[in-house]
Amino acid sequence: MPRTSRLWLWHVPATIATIAGLVFAAGFWLALRGGAGATLGEPPPPPAKQESLRPAGKRLVLVLGDSLSHGTGDPTGRGYAADVAASLRRRGPVELVNLAVAGAESSDLREVVASANVRSLASSASLILLSIGGNDLSHSVGGAGEPAEALSAVSAARARLAANLRAILSELRAANPSAPICVLALYQPFSGDGREIRVGASLVLAWSSLIGETALAFPNVAAVPVFDLFQGRPDRLAADRFHPNRDGYRAIADRVLQTLPRDLSAAAPKKKPPRRSGRPAGKEEYPA
């Protein structure tokens, strides 16, 4: 086997694993000191108050991001966002606007949310769902050549994601100071117990930690963990063995609903059925 190939198989995974371990250790230390997220920049400015353009009695769910929010891999075309919207409709009318684009990186989404149209939609939204970061990671690894170039590319992509995600959330918060924002973390679609698989999983978790730390810097923004939903669950993957299938998206939707405020996600109270005629008052009987 050529020397370069051996270097790829052993030294690069080991180096990436070491970097991921340092990232986790640093994050844990910062959390103990109450400083998680402090290295990502200064605290965001307080959002300016804006009057909502949302029609009374109707809620808007705005969906942004990459193929995960687009619903790629779901044969029904619904994705997790449509499942979330369907659940929210139990409390009243909901309009779903999905602007996610398969293959989008964080720099692409940053441009999207800066547009006047998206800012207007965001200002009217009752809930904003987004996924980003997976393509930043996969494209940085796939486009690298030599091992040193791969490490440099991954590090640079991580820094770009941190800056772009912060700008994205700042823009959305400025447009809408109060609507819940849910940011999906990353998952590892590949299964197995090999060294490369474990290193890849460690890297994915490190990037998910970055997403979570960035979300913590903003009010009413939640990072939604999904790694465990696909760990050892190839049955939740589509035919491409990368994107979720219908069951996978349903699992993501359930996790998103668990993170929402109760007044937004709870079902509307059920109305009592009318009393049957011919029964004395105080002895009503209701259908089972």
Backbone bond lengths (Angstrom), bond angles and torsions (degrees), N, CA, C in turn:
res aa  C-N    CA-C-N  psi(-1)  N-CA   C-N-CA  omega(-1)  CA-C   N-CA-C  phi
1 M - - - 1.465 - - 1.523 108.89 -
2 P 1.367 118.84 135.07 1.465 120.62 -179.37 1.513 111.02 -60.07
3 R 1.328 113.42 152.37 1.465 118.44 -177.11 1.520 111.94 -61.19
4 T 1.340 116.72 -39.11 1.464 120.25 -179.91 1.510 111.35 -61.20
5 S 1.354 116.62 -40.10 1.465 119.65 179.55 1.514 111.00 -64.30
6 R 1.342 116.57 -41.05 1.467 118.51 178.63 1.516 111.02 -63.91
7 L 1.318 115.00 -36.72 1.460 118.44 178.74 1.525 111.32 -63.84
8 W 1.317 116.46 -41.25 1.467 120.71 176.98 1.521 111.25 -60.83
9 L 1.330 116.52 -44.34 1.465 120.73 -171.96 1.509 113.04 -72.90
10 W 1.315 117.94 -29.58 1.463 119.53 -174.08 1.519 113.21 -115.97
11 H 1.339 118.47 -53.26 1.463 119.37 -172.42 1.519 112.57 -72.72
12 V 1.346 117.80 -41.82 1.460 119.00 -178.00 1.523 111.77 -65.99
13 P 1.372 119.27 -49.29 1.475 117.31 176.91 1.508 112.66 -57.46
14 A 1.331 117.42 -39.63 1.470 119.50 -179.59 1.522 110.47 -64.53
15 T 1.337 116.89 -40.56 1.462 120.09 -179.92 1.517 110.98 -65.52
16 I 1.353 116.64 -43.33 1.473 120.48 178.73 1.518 110.52 -62.91
17 A 1.341 116.29 -40.66 1.467 119.94 179.00 1.520 110.55 -61.99
18 T 1.330 116.49 -39.98 1.468 120.06 178.85 1.519 110.94 -63.71
19 I 1.353 115.91 -43.58 1.464 119.83 178.35 1.513 110.68 -61.81
20 A 1.355 116.94 -44.16 1.471 120.52 179.62 1.517 110.87 -61.37
21 G 1.342 116.32 -40.25 1.468 119.47 178.69 1.512 111.86 -63.11
22 L 1.326 116.54 -40.97 1.464 120.02 178.18 1.519 111.18 -64.61
23 V 1.348 116.20 -37.73 1.461 119.74 178.23 1.517 110.57 -61.79
24 F 1.360 116.20 -46.04 1.466 120.21 179.40 1.523 110.98 -62.95
25 A 1.320 117.64 -43.54 1.459 120.89 -178.73 1.520 110.84 -63.24
26 A 1.321 116.58 -43.00 1.461 119.98 179.16 1.511 111.03 -64.03
27 G 1.334 116.75 -42.42 1.465 119.99 179.02 1.514 111.85 -62.83
28 F 1.336 117.09 -40.44 1.462 120.59 179.39 1.526 110.61 -65.48
29 W 1.338 116.45 -40.97 1.468 120.45 179.96 1.522 110.30 -64.11
30 L 1.345 116.22 -42.75 1.450 119.57 179.72 1.523 111.31 -65.34
31 A 1.340 116.34 -37.66 1.461 119.69 179.85 1.518 110.72 -63.78
32 L 1.344 117.36 -40.66 1.459 120.72 179.22 1.527 110.83 -63.90
33 R 1.304 117.43 -32.58 1.467 120.85 -179.51 1.520 112.11 -87.91
34 G 1.361 116.10 -0.30 1.460 118.63 -178.84 1.502 112.79 76.76
35 G 1.354 117.70 19.58 1.462 119.69 -176.34 1.497 113.21 -116.12
36 A 1.332 119.59 21.80 1.456 120.39 -179.30 1.513 109.84 -60.09
37 G 1.308 115.86 131.95 1.447 121.05 179.33 1.516 113.35 89.02
38 A 1.322 119.31 -7.86 1.458 121.12 -175.30 1.527 112.15 -65.73
39 T 1.338 117.24 -28.55 1.461 120.21 -177.17 1.514 112.01 -76.78
40 L 1.318 118.01 -6.49 1.455 120.52 -175.05 1.524 112.25 -88.99
41 G 1.296 118.75 -0.54 1.459 121.14 177.52 1.504 111.62 132.87
42 E 1.336 115.09 179.60 1.452 120.62 179.09 1.528 109.95 -71.64
43 P 1.349 117.56 155.78 1.468 119.85 178.32 1.519 110.61 -57.85
44 P 1.330 118.64 142.28 1.459 121.05 -178.45 1.523 110.46 -66.71
45 P 1.340 117.67 148.66 1.459 119.83 178.42 1.516 110.36 -66.66
46 P 1.333 118.12 152.73 1.465 119.87 178.02 1.509 110.18 -62.27
47 P 1.339 117.71 135.40 1.462 120.10 -177.31 1.513 111.89 -66.96
48 A 1.325 115.65 144.03 1.456 120.10 176.86 1.522 109.70 -75.23
49 K 1.313 115.99 144.92 1.462 120.18 -179.60 1.519 109.39 -73.87
50 Q 1.335 115.49 132.59 1.454 120.89 177.61 1.512 108.96 -132.41
51 E 1.315 114.17 143.90 1.463 118.60 178.22 1.515 109.35 -78.18
52 S 1.326 116.39 131.27 1.461 120.47 -177.74 1.518 110.76 -71.36
53 L 1.334 116.02 139.28 1.455 121.83 176.18 1.519 111.63 -94.56
54 R 1.326 117.42 7.41 1.451 122.51 -176.02 1.520 110.54 -69.70
55 P 1.343 118.99 129.39 1.461 120.80 176.98 1.526 110.75 -60.94
56 A 1.314 115.62 142.18 1.461 120.17 -178.80 1.519 110.38 -61.51
57 G 1.337 115.72 133.26 1.453 120.48 176.11 1.507 114.74 84.46
58 K 1.321 118.86 -4.22 1.459 121.32 -179.94 1.513 109.54 -125.30
59 R 1.338 116.63 132.40 1.457 121.01 -177.97 1.522 110.79 -105.92
60 L 1.319 114.68 142.28 1.461 121.28 179.76 1.526 109.47 -109.78
61 V 1.321 116.33 129.11 1.460 122.30 173.90 1.523 107.17 -108.63
62 L 1.328 115.99 115.87 1.459 122.06 -179.00 1.526 109.18 -101.53
63 V 1.331 116.45 128.45 1.467 122.26 -176.67 1.519 109.30 -118.13
64 L 1.337 115.82 128.60 1.465 121.75 -176.77 1.525 109.70 -133.68
65 G 1.334 116.12 160.19 1.460 118.74 172.59 1.506 115.04 127.21
66 D 1.338 114.54 -141.08 1.460 122.24 -170.93 1.523 111.53 -110.10
67 S 1.337 116.53 -157.19 1.467 121.49 -175.30 1.525 112.87 -62.74
68 L 1.334 117.83 -26.74 1.455 120.18 -179.89 1.524 110.46 -66.15
69 S 1.331 117.59 -40.44 1.463 120.67 176.35 1.523 111.43 -80.22
70 H 1.324 116.24 -24.62 1.466 120.02 177.07 1.533 111.36 -69.72
71 G 1.334 117.00 -29.32 1.461 120.67 179.62 1.515 113.78 97.41
72 T 1.329 117.02 18.87 1.464 120.98 179.58 1.528 110.58 -58.82
73 G 1.326 116.35 131.94 1.460 121.65 -179.63 1.511 113.96 101.96
74 D 1.318 117.18 -16.70 1.463 121.47 179.15 1.526 108.46 -86.97
75 P 1.327 118.70 115.15 1.469 120.25 -177.43 1.526 112.76 -64.01
76 T 1.327 117.63 -21.15 1.463 120.04 178.77 1.521 111.82 -84.75
77 G 1.352 116.68 -14.16 1.444 120.31 -178.52 1.513 114.27 78.28
78 R 1.327 118.31 4.95 1.460 121.19 -176.36 1.525 112.48 -77.71
79 G 1.319 117.08 -51.59 1.452 120.02 -173.52 1.518 110.61 72.23
80 Y 1.332 115.74 178.33 1.461 119.34 -177.52 1.530 111.60 -71.35
81 A 1.337 117.62 -31.25 1.460 120.85 -175.19 1.526 111.62 -63.78
82 A 1.323 117.25 -40.59 1.464 119.96 178.95 1.524 110.90 -66.19
83 D 1.331 117.18 -34.22 1.462 120.20 177.02 1.527 110.82 -67.13
84 V 1.329 116.72 -40.92 1.461 120.46 177.68 1.525 110.12 -62.79
85 A 1.326 116.79 -45.45 1.459 120.62 179.85 1.523 111.35 -62.49
86 A 1.331 117.06 -39.68 1.465 120.48 179.45 1.519 110.99 -62.44
87 S 1.320 117.03 -38.60 1.460 120.63 178.39 1.533 110.82 -67.61
88 L 1.324 117.03 -40.28 1.460 120.64 -179.51 1.523 111.99 -68.22
89 R 1.319 117.31 -25.36 1.472 120.31 -179.62 1.522 112.39 -66.76
90 R 1.316 117.44 -12.98 1.463 119.38 175.37 1.521 111.31 -67.09
91 R 1.329 116.91 -15.46 1.463 121.43 177.43 1.522 112.74 -105.70
92 G 1.325 116.82 1.68 1.453 118.89 179.02 1.514 111.81 141.94
93 P 1.331 116.38 179.29 1.469 121.27 -176.19 1.532 112.13 -61.67
94 V 1.322 115.53 139.06 1.460 122.63 178.40 1.523 108.81 -136.37
95 E 1.324 115.86 132.63 1.463 121.52 173.85 1.528 108.40 -106.73
96 L 1.321 116.34 130.12 1.463 122.13 -179.08 1.526 109.37 -107.40
97 V 1.338 116.01 123.70 1.464 121.99 175.87 1.523 107.52 -120.19
98 N 1.324 116.60 111.53 1.462 121.77 -176.59 1.521 109.40 -109.77
99 L 1.331 116.21 111.63 1.464 122.46 -179.65 1.528 112.04 -110.35
100 A 1.321 116.93 14.28 1.462 120.43 -179.27 1.528 110.56 -68.15
101 V 1.329 115.40 146.59 1.464 121.57 -177.60 1.530 108.86 -128.47
102 A 1.322 116.56 125.68 1.460 120.62 178.62 1.524 110.21 -61.02
103 G 1.325 115.71 135.24 1.456 121.00 178.74 1.512 114.76 89.75
104 A 1.327 117.94 -2.48 1.466 120.68 -176.83 1.526 111.56 -68.84
105 E 1.325 115.73 139.56 1.454 122.59 171.35 1.527 108.68 -101.86
106 S 1.327 115.90 173.68 1.461 119.60 -177.00 1.524 112.00 -62.81
107 S 1.331 117.85 -32.74 1.466 120.32 178.05 1.529 110.74 -65.86
108 D 1.335 117.07 -35.98 1.463 120.65 176.71 1.522 110.91 -65.69
109 L 1.324 116.90 -44.75 1.462 120.49 -179.35 1.525 110.67 -66.23
110 R 1.323 117.01 -34.49 1.470 119.87 177.89 1.518 110.48 -60.54
111 E 1.325 117.53 -40.06 1.459 121.01 177.51 1.521 111.09 -67.34
112 V 1.319 116.74 -38.65 1.469 120.93 -178.50 1.524 111.17 -62.97
113 V 1.333 117.21 -48.38 1.460 119.66 -175.29 1.529 111.87 -72.19
114 A 1.327 117.43 -14.77 1.460 120.44 177.20 1.522 112.03 -80.91
115 S 1.339 117.85 -10.38 1.456 120.89 -178.24 1.525 110.60 -74.44
116 A 1.329 115.97 151.09 1.468 121.03 -178.80 1.521 111.62 -62.83
117 N 1.344 116.74 -36.50 1.459 120.26 -178.64 1.524 111.52 -63.89
118 V 1.325 117.03 -46.26 1.462 120.38 -178.61 1.527 110.61 -70.13
119 R 1.310 117.93 -37.12 1.469 119.81 176.73 1.522 110.67 -61.52
120 S 1.335 116.42 -39.03 1.457 120.20 178.28 1.526 111.18 -65.91
121 L 1.335 115.94 -43.70 1.465 119.51 178.00 1.526 110.98 -64.27
122 A 1.319 116.53 -41.57 1.461 120.48 -179.78 1.522 111.32 -62.54
123 S 1.326 117.24 -37.75 1.455 120.30 -178.97 1.522 111.82 -65.82
124 S 1.338 116.79 -23.94 1.465 121.50 -178.84 1.524 112.99 -96.83
125 A 1.316 117.87 -4.89 1.465 121.17 -171.67 1.522 112.24 -77.02
126 S 1.324 115.37 144.28 1.466 121.75 170.56 1.518 110.82 -91.35
127 L 1.336 116.64 -20.74 1.466 122.75 -179.45 1.521 108.29 -154.65
128 I 1.334 116.26 137.91 1.462 121.71 177.43 1.524 108.36 -122.65
129 L 1.319 116.17 125.84 1.463 123.00 179.12 1.521 108.75 -115.20
130 L 1.325 116.82 136.07 1.461 118.05 177.39 1.528 111.20 -151.01
131 S 1.315 114.03 152.14 1.470 121.99 174.38 1.512 107.39 -135.23
132 I 1.322 116.04 134.97 1.463 120.49 -179.92 1.524 108.30 -162.64
133 G 1.312 116.40 154.53 1.456 121.66 175.72 1.511 114.32 116.88
134 G 1.332 117.32 -29.80 1.457 120.04 -178.65 1.516 112.60 -62.33
135 N 1.328 117.07 -42.16 1.467 120.43 179.90 1.523 111.58 -73.20
136 D 1.341 116.81 -31.96 1.461 119.00 175.46 1.524 110.20 -58.06
137 L 1.340 115.50 -42.69 1.463 120.19 -179.13 1.526 111.95 -72.49
138 S 1.328 117.27 -51.89 1.468 119.92 -175.50 1.516 112.29 -65.83
139 H 1.330 118.01 -37.49 1.459 120.12 179.97 1.524 111.58 -70.03
140 S 1.334 116.79 -34.02 1.465 118.94 179.90 1.520 111.08 -68.30
141 V 1.337 117.28 -37.62 1.460 121.11 179.25 1.522 110.97 -73.43
142 G 1.336 116.02 -43.75 1.458 120.21 -176.07 1.514 113.87 -68.92
143 G 1.338 117.15 -26.59 1.451 119.20 -176.57 1.513 114.59 -92.39
144 A 1.331 117.26 -0.18 1.463 120.39 -176.93 1.524 110.81 -86.34
145 G 1.339 115.80 156.30 1.457 121.09 178.68 1.507 111.45 -106.57
146 E 1.314 117.26 -89.42 1.458 122.60 -179.64 1.532 111.18 -70.04
147 P 1.336 117.75 156.91 1.468 121.00 -178.59 1.526 113.92 -53.88
148 A 1.336 116.70 -44.65 1.460 119.48 -179.98 1.523 110.80 -63.05
149 E 1.326 115.83 -35.93 1.468 120.42 178.55 1.525 110.20 -67.55
150 A 1.342 116.78 -37.10 1.460 120.50 179.30 1.524 111.34 -64.28
151 L 1.325 116.33 -45.50 1.457 120.37 179.15 1.520 111.30 -62.15
152 S 1.309 116.45 -42.13 1.461 120.94 178.94 1.527 111.10 -64.91
153 A 1.339 116.18 -40.25 1.457 120.38 -178.66 1.526 111.23 -66.66
154 V 1.331 116.99 -40.90 1.463 120.59 179.43 1.522 110.41 -65.40
155 S 1.313 116.84 -42.98 1.462 120.94 179.36 1.522 111.42 -63.04
156 A 1.327 116.74 -43.27 1.465 120.55 179.59 1.522 111.14 -66.39
157 A 1.335 117.17 -38.96 1.459 120.98 179.49 1.522 111.09 -65.54
158 R 1.320 116.25 -37.53 1.465 120.28 178.49 1.525 111.18 -64.09
159 A 1.325 116.37 -42.22 1.465 120.74 178.20 1.519 111.16 -64.41
160 R 1.335 116.90 -39.93 1.463 120.47 178.18 1.519 110.80 -64.69
161 L 1.323 116.86 -41.99 1.459 120.03 179.13 1.523 110.62 -60.54
162 A 1.324 117.49 -44.73 1.462 120.81 179.91 1.524 110.87 -59.02
163 A 1.335 116.73 -46.77 1.468 120.48 -178.99 1.522 112.03 -67.85
164 N 1.334 116.25 -43.07 1.462 119.63 -178.07 1.525 112.01 -68.94
165 L 1.323 117.28 -42.00 1.457 119.50 -179.23 1.525 110.42 -64.99
166 R 1.314 116.13 -38.02 1.461 119.69 177.28 1.532 110.39 -62.72
167 A 1.328 116.68 -43.10 1.462 120.48 178.92 1.526 111.09 -66.07
168 I 1.328 116.58 -38.99 1.471 121.27 179.21 1.522 110.70 -61.98
169 L 1.322 116.83 -48.59 1.457 120.49 -178.36 1.532 111.09 -68.45
170 S 1.321 117.30 -35.10 1.464 120.53 176.48 1.527 110.43 -62.48
171 E 1.324 116.36 -43.10 1.466 121.00 179.82 1.525 110.96 -64.42
172 L 1.326 116.39 -44.79 1.462 119.95 -179.30 1.526 111.54 -66.96
173 R 1.329 116.43 -39.48 1.463 119.93 179.25 1.524 111.39 -68.12
174 A 1.328 117.65 -35.39 1.455 120.54 176.95 1.528 110.71 -65.16
175 A 1.340 116.28 -37.65 1.462 120.27 179.23 1.518 111.80 -73.68
176 N 1.316 116.55 -35.24 1.463 120.83 -176.79 1.527 108.72 -143.80
177 P 1.329 117.61 101.94 1.467 120.37 -174.74 1.519 115.05 -71.96
178 S 1.342 119.13 -16.66 1.458 119.21 -168.66 1.524 116.63 -119.80
179 A 1.321 119.49 -24.57 1.467 120.20 -174.78 1.525 111.13 -64.26
180 P 1.332 118.78 136.90 1.467 120.38 175.87 1.528 110.90 -60.32
181 I 1.321 115.56 140.25 1.461 121.92 175.61 1.524 107.63 -121.69
182 C 1.312 116.22 125.99 1.468 121.98 178.99 1.524 109.05 -112.36
183 V 1.327 115.77 122.21 1.462 121.70 179.37 1.525 108.27 -110.75
184 L 1.315 117.16 118.65 1.458 120.12 179.37 1.527 110.21 -71.88
185 A 1.318 116.42 134.67 1.461 121.09 171.01 1.530 108.59 -79.68
186 L 1.323 117.19 -173.27 1.459 121.43 -175.24 1.523 111.55 -100.22
187 Y 1.326 115.95 163.22 1.461 121.55 175.99 1.519 108.83 -135.62
188 Q 1.324 115.67 162.32 1.462 122.82 -179.97 1.527 108.33 -103.73
189 P 1.335 118.16 109.67 1.464 119.43 -177.68 1.524 114.46 -77.77
190 F 1.329 116.89 -15.72 1.456 119.98 -175.57 1.519 110.00 -92.76
191 S 1.317 115.84 135.92 1.462 120.77 -178.46 1.532 109.93 -111.59
192 G 1.307 114.97 164.00 1.462 120.68 -178.90 1.508 110.26 133.62
193 D 1.336 115.56 178.22 1.458 120.30 -177.64 1.525 111.50 -124.64
194 G 1.328 116.07 16.60 1.456 119.26 179.41 1.520 111.70 -73.90
195 R 1.320 114.61 164.33 1.458 119.60 -177.82 1.520 111.84 -61.89
196 E 1.338 117.24 -42.61 1.454 120.59 -179.39 1.518 111.25 -62.46
197 I 1.348 116.92 -37.95 1.459 120.75 179.61 1.521 110.42 -65.18
198 R 1.333 116.09 -42.78 1.471 119.58 -179.37 1.529 111.06 -66.43
199 V 1.328 116.62 -39.49 1.462 120.15 178.07 1.528 110.15 -64.41
200 G 1.325 115.80 -43.25 1.461 119.53 178.14 1.518 111.99 -61.11
201 A 1.342 116.41 -42.36 1.461 120.27 178.45 1.522 111.12 -63.10
202 S 1.331 116.92 -39.42 1.458 120.91 178.63 1.523 111.03 -63.24
203 L 1.325 116.32 -39.64 1.455 121.13 179.44 1.531 110.46 -66.64
204 V 1.330 116.39 -42.66 1.470 120.78 178.28 1.524 110.86 -61.04
205 L 1.326 117.01 -42.92 1.458 120.73 179.28 1.531 111.04 -64.83
206 A 1.323 116.96 -37.45 1.457 120.13 178.51 1.526 110.90 -63.72
207 W 1.317 117.00 -41.86 1.465 120.47 178.59 1.531 110.50 -69.38
208 S 1.317 117.25 -35.37 1.466 120.06 176.17 1.523 110.54 -64.06
209 S 1.336 115.87 -37.32 1.460 120.32 176.45 1.522 110.59 -62.44
210 L 1.314 117.08 -39.39 1.461 121.59 176.62 1.527 110.63 -61.10
211 I 1.325 116.85 -44.88 1.463 121.07 178.79 1.528 110.27 -60.66
212 G 1.340 116.24 -43.51 1.450 120.22 179.75 1.520 112.62 -64.18
213 E 1.334 117.56 -42.84 1.461 121.12 179.32 1.520 111.33 -64.08
214 T 1.331 116.62 -39.29 1.460 119.94 179.08 1.524 110.56 -65.98
215 A 1.327 117.06 -42.02 1.465 120.92 179.59 1.524 111.42 -61.95
216 L 1.343 117.12 -35.34 1.460 121.08 -177.46 1.529 112.64 -63.52
217 A 1.317 118.05 -20.26 1.457 121.11 -178.10 1.522 112.55 -77.52
218 F 1.333 117.45 -6.33 1.456 121.22 -175.62 1.528 110.56 -121.73
219 P 1.326 117.61 143.90 1.470 120.12 178.96 1.523 112.39 -71.31
220 N 1.317 115.28 139.20 1.464 122.89 175.35 1.529 112.66 58.88
221 V 1.327 116.24 33.85 1.468 121.81 173.85 1.525 107.61 -117.56
222 A 1.315 117.26 126.93 1.462 121.54 -177.29 1.518 110.19 -121.29
223 A 1.327 115.75 133.42 1.466 121.07 170.50 1.525 107.55 -86.97
224 V 1.313 117.01 128.47 1.461 122.12 -175.62 1.529 109.10 -100.92
225 P 1.330 118.94 110.86 1.469 120.49 -179.59 1.528 111.17 -73.13
226 V 1.316 116.51 132.92 1.467 120.68 179.61 1.524 111.76 -131.12
227 F 1.328 118.08 -0.32 1.470 121.28 -176.64 1.524 110.98 -56.03
228 D 1.338 116.59 -46.44 1.461 120.67 -176.20 1.520 113.28 -67.52
229 L 1.331 117.15 -21.71 1.460 120.39 -178.56 1.527 112.46 -68.36
230 F 1.341 116.23 -21.92 1.468 120.18 -176.12 1.526 112.68 -119.01
231 Q 1.312 117.61 -3.13 1.453 120.17 179.52 1.527 109.63 -69.66
232 G 1.322 116.33 116.63 1.459 120.86 -177.45 1.510 113.75 68.25
233 R 1.346 117.77 20.18 1.471 121.31 -179.21 1.530 110.79 -124.44
234 P 1.336 117.94 67.00 1.469 119.22 176.85 1.516 112.82 -64.23
235 D 1.346 117.14 -17.53 1.453 120.41 178.06 1.521 112.43 -68.96
236 R 1.328 117.19 -11.34 1.459 120.78 178.54 1.528 112.22 -98.99
237 L 1.336 116.93 9.93 1.453 121.30 -179.68 1.518 110.76 -106.22
238 A 1.336 115.79 150.38 1.457 122.13 178.85 1.523 110.50 -74.26
239 A 1.310 115.52 -178.25 1.464 120.83 -178.06 1.521 112.01 -62.78
240 D 1.339 117.96 -25.16 1.458 119.57 178.93 1.526 112.36 -77.67
241 R 1.342 117.42 -3.98 1.474 125.00 178.98 1.536 111.75 59.00
242 F 1.311 115.69 26.39 1.467 120.29 -179.42 1.526 111.82 -132.14
243 H 1.330 116.36 -49.27 1.457 120.97 -179.92 1.535 110.69 -91.59
244 P 1.316 117.18 158.09 1.473 119.44 177.20 1.526 111.60 -67.74
245 N 1.319 115.60 155.25 1.455 121.28 170.54 1.526 108.29 -97.86
246 R 1.332 116.93 -166.05 1.469 119.71 -178.75 1.528 111.93 -58.60
247 D 1.334 116.78 -44.31 1.465 119.88 179.39 1.528 111.22 -65.08
248 G 1.334 116.52 -38.09 1.454 119.90 179.38 1.515 112.46 -64.82
249 Y 1.326 116.79 -42.93 1.463 119.74 178.97 1.529 111.50 -68.53
250 R 1.330 116.13 -34.02 1.463 118.63 177.47 1.533 109.62 -64.68
251 A 1.319 117.14 -39.09 1.467 120.86 177.78 1.531 110.89 -64.51
252 I 1.339 116.94 -40.09 1.466 120.13 177.58 1.523 110.38 -63.92
253 A 1.332 116.50 -43.90 1.463 120.22 179.52 1.522 111.38 -59.64
254 D 1.327 116.77 -43.15 1.464 120.11 178.28 1.529 110.82 -60.53
255 R 1.332 116.86 -40.56 1.463 120.56 179.78 1.536 110.65 -66.61
256 V 1.334 116.80 -41.24 1.466 120.26 177.53 1.520 110.66 -60.89
257 L 1.324 116.94 -45.40 1.461 121.03 -178.91 1.530 111.17 -61.54
258 Q 1.321 116.91 -31.84 1.468 120.37 178.84 1.523 112.23 -68.15
259 T 1.328 117.57 -23.58 1.468 120.94 -178.25 1.519 113.01 -90.42
260 L 1.332 118.15 -11.85 1.460 120.77 -175.60 1.514 111.64 -76.98
261 P 1.323 117.54 152.13 1.468 120.35 173.73 1.516 110.64 -58.46
262 R 1.297 116.39 146.31 1.454 120.97 -174.63 1.526 112.46 -60.05
263 D 1.332 116.68 -37.55 1.467 118.98 -177.78 1.527 112.22 -69.07
264 L 1.334 116.72 -15.86 1.461 120.14 178.61 1.515 112.16 -95.51
265 S 1.335 117.19 -35.73 1.467 120.59 -172.45 1.509 114.02 -98.44
266 A 1.337 119.40 -20.43 1.464 120.53 -175.95 1.514 110.92 -69.49
267 A 1.314 114.66 149.09 1.456 120.15 178.78 1.519 109.89 -72.66
268 A 1.327 116.16 152.47 1.455 120.78 177.94 1.524 109.72 -65.58
269 P 1.341 117.86 146.26 1.462 119.67 179.15 1.513 111.70 -62.42
270 K 1.307 115.58 139.93 1.459 120.32 -178.63 1.525 110.52 -77.41
271 K 1.326 115.31 140.95 1.451 120.19 177.69 1.530 109.87 -82.58
272 K 1.329 115.31 143.12 1.453 118.63 176.06 1.514 110.02 -70.51
273 P 1.318 117.93 137.87 1.463 120.15 177.43 1.521 110.27 -68.17
274 P 1.319 117.72 155.02 1.469 120.22 -179.15 1.529 111.60 -63.82
275 R 1.331 116.04 151.28 1.448 121.28 -179.78 1.515 109.85 -70.43
276 R 1.314 116.27 138.02 1.462 120.26 177.97 1.525 110.18 -67.64
277 S 1.311 115.18 140.55 1.463 119.74 179.35 1.517 110.30 -72.05
278 G 1.326 116.08 154.83 1.458 120.44 176.61 1.506 113.99 84.13
279 R 1.370 118.27 7.25 1.461 121.55 179.25 1.525 108.79 -111.49
280 P 1.286 118.82 138.19 1.466 120.63 177.44 1.519 111.00 -63.92
281 A 1.331 115.48 150.51 1.468 119.72 177.27 1.513 109.17 -60.55
282 G 1.327 115.05 143.12 1.468 120.42 -179.76 1.501 113.23 89.57
283 K 1.338 116.89 -5.58 1.464 120.08 178.22 1.521 110.25 -128.11
284 E 1.354 114.40 41.89 1.460 118.47 -179.66 1.526 110.95 -64.19
285 E 1.286 114.81 145.45 1.469 120.35 173.96 1.525 106.87 -123.05
286 Y 1.340 114.74 137.89 1.452 120.00 -177.62 1.518 109.04 -118.68
287 P 1.306 115.56 148.78 1.484 118.90 177.84 1.517 109.65 -59.62
288 A 1.317 116.67 147.37 1.457 121.50 178.07 1.499 109.90 -69.15
